[in-house]
Each structure stands twice: as structure tokens, then as C-alpha cells.
């Protein structure tokens, strides 16, 4: 396996075994990989999750905007 599918599998594994569940950028990266795989619904959910773990107002505005346009 290679490409976005491999990246998503690796990222999901890292999130599962590390402390990245609460890190907004891990969910943003996941959203981008899901988009590349054509999984728009799951990508939107990942963008929303990224927003829910965001640390700044700018991130809280940016991530939902990505969810609504992609």
C-alpha cells in the first residue's frame, strides 16, 4: 500500500498509540488524506474534530471553513 491510503493507515496508528488524539493538526492531516482518497464525508468529520481540539481562534475558524468547502 502506498500514497494517501498508506499515510492514513500510518497516521491512524500513530494517533491510536500516542497522545495525538487531542492535537488538532493530526486531525487536519487526517482530513487532507481522506480528501485525497475521495472520502468527503469522513474528511468533513475530521475537519470538525480538528476544530474541536484547536488551541487558537484562528484555528477554530479555519478548520470548519475547510469542512464546509471541501
C-alpha positions as CSV (number, residue, x, y, z in Angstrom):
1,X,0.0,0.0,0.0
2,X,1.3,3.5,-0.8
3,X,0.0,7.0,-1.3
4,X,-2.7,8.6,0.8
5,X,-4.1,5.2,1.9
6,X,-0.8,4.3,3.4
7,X,-0.4,7.7,5.0
8,X,-3.8,7.4,6.6
9,X,-3.1,3.9,7.9
10,X,0.1,5.1,9.5
11,X,-1.4,8.3,10.9
12,X,-4.3,6.4,12.4
13,X,-1.8,4.0,14.1
14,X,0.3,6.9,15.5
15,X,-2.9,8.6,16.8
16,X,-4.0,5.4,18.4
17,X,-0.8,4.7,20.3
18,X,0.3,8.3,21.1
19,X,-1.1,11.4,22.7
20,X,-2.1,13.0,19.4
21,X,-5.9,12.4,19.8
22,X,-6.1,15.9,21.2
23,X,-3.8,17.5,18.7
24,X,-5.7,19.5,16.1
25,X,-3.1,19.1,13.4
26,X,-3.2,15.3,13.5
27,X,-6.9,15.5,12.6
28,X,-6.3,18.2,9.9
29,X,-3.7,15.9,8.3
30,X,-6.2,13.0,8.5
31,X,-8.8,15.2,6.8
32,X,-6.5,16.0,4.0
33,X,-5.6,12.4,3.4
34,X,-9.3,11.4,3.5
35,X,-10.0,14.1,0.9
36,X,-7.3,12.7,-1.4
37,X,-9.0,9.4,-1.1
38,X,-12.3,10.9,-2.1
39,X,-13.9,10.3,1.3
40,X,-15.5,13.7,1.6
41,X,-17.9,12.9,4.5
42,X,-15.2,11.4,6.7
43,X,-12.9,14.3,5.8
44,X,-15.5,16.8,6.9
45,X,-15.9,15.0,10.2
46,X,-12.1,15.1,10.6
47,X,-12.0,18.9,10.0
48,X,-14.8,19.3,12.6
49,X,-12.7,17.2,15.0
50,X,-9.7,19.3,14.3
51,X,-11.7,22.4,15.2
52,X,-12.9,20.9,18.4
53,X,-9.3,20.4,19.5
54,X,-8.0,23.7,18.2
55,X,-6.0,25.9,20.5
56,X,-6.5,29.3,18.9
57,X,-9.4,31.4,17.5
58,X,-7.7,31.3,14.1
59,X,-7.6,27.5,14.1
60,X,-11.2,27.3,15.3
61,X,-12.3,29.5,12.3
62,X,-10.0,27.8,9.7
63,X,-10.8,24.2,10.3
64,X,-14.6,24.5,10.0
65,X,-14.2,26.6,6.8
66,X,-12.3,23.7,5.3
67,X,-15.0,21.3,6.3
68,X,-17.6,23.4,4.6
69,X,-15.8,24.0,1.3
70,X,-14.3,20.5,0.7
